[in-house]
């Protein structure tokens, strides 16, 4: 158990950095024009495909791992 408690902070820091970078790499259609009521030409109900879908699933997995490591740190 001491092995886990010794390396858990480093694991959490690396998971946090990976999660931040995965979120920032995702494409967003929300620009300043849409904030003031402008519309975009893209379909908001379009499905994710290819690299965008893979990055989306990687983000979900990283978030689950980060939450699990935070819960593990409580014990």
N, C-alpha and C positions, 0 to 999 in steps of 0.2 A: 504494500500500500504506500510505502514511503517513496517508491519509484514513481508512482502516479502523481503524488503530491509534489514531488520535486520538479517534474517536467510539465505539469498542468498549466502553470502561467505562460510558459513558452508556447504551448499548444494553443492556448486561448489568444495570445497575441498574433500568432501566425494565422489562425482561423479568422480573426477580426480583419487583418489586412487583406486576406484573400476575399473575404466577403465584401469589403468596401470596394476593392478593385472590380469584382464581378458585377456589383451594382452600378458602378460608374461606367462600365463598358457597355451596358445595355442601351439600346437605342431608344430615344424618347422623342415623341412627336410634339410634346408640349413645349412650345416656344413662347416668346413674349407676345406674339400676335394672337395666339389662342387664349392668352390670359385676359385679353380685353374683348373677347367675343368673336374673334376671327375664326374662320374655319380652315381646315387643311383639306387638301385634295385626296388624302389617303383614307382608306376605309378603317374606321376605328374597330371594326369587328373582324379584321383580318387575322388569320391564324399564323402562328409563329412557325417558321420553317428553317431548316438548315442550321447554321451556326447560331442564329438567334434563339432557336428552340433549345439547343445544347447549352448555351450560356444561361438560359432561364432555369433549366433543370440543375445545372451546377450551382446556381445561386440558392436554389431551394435546399439542395443537399448540404451546402456550406452553412446555411442558416440552422438547419436541424442539428448538425454537428456542433455548432457554436452553442446552441441552447443546451444540448446534452452535456457539453463540457462545463457550462455554467452551473447546471444542476449537480454535476459530479463534484464541483468545487465546494458545494454546500456541505457535502458529507465528508 
